[in-house]
Each structure stands twice: as C-alpha cells, then as structure tokens.
Amino acid sequence: MALTTIPNPMGLTWQAWADTVVGFNAACRNQVSADDAWEEFAQRLTLIEPNTPRPDFFDTWQAWAEALKRTLEV
C-alpha cells in the first residue's frame, strides 16, 4: 500500500493530522483509525506499510509524523 497524502504535522493536532491521513488514503481506512492513540495508529501502520518508522523510537507524534513523511515521500 502506498500512502499518497501525508501532511506536515506542524500546526496540526493529532486528530486533524490522523483524519487527513485516513481521509486521503482510502487503502488504510479499514486498517487504522484516526481515533486511535498515535502509538497504536503508528504500530498498525507498520503492519500495512513496511517502511513506516516504528513509533517506539519517537517521543512525540509530531516527530514520528515528520519521519513518516520524510520516509514515504515520493
């Protein structure tokens, strides 16, 4: 599965960021939920997108989301 839209987390809340990811990436809608805690969301995403950074290496969701964006940008 390729994520096509990963927003920059700067200035967004977790909920707004996760809603955007789920809303613009239909392939992950049944796999992750924007209502999950960021660590759970990230862990589930690692199961469907192998290049997703593991959440346990990050202190904040913003740091993880920035790494995800850098890792998966085309």
Phi, psi and omega in degrees: 000134177250126175279130183260336181230115176230104184287156172291131184284348184301124177083001180253153170278164176304313184300314180296318180296310182295321177300320179294314180301310181293319183294325183262358180234081186305328183296338182259359184301324181270359185254325181230159179232135177295346179274351178288154170298153187299324181295320179292316177304311181297317180298317178295323180295328178296335180283337181251341176230098188302335181274003178294130176297142178289136184292336184290354177268000187234143180275333184227158178294327181296317179296318178296314182297322177296318178295320177300313180300313180297320183290320188258356179298140181268000000 
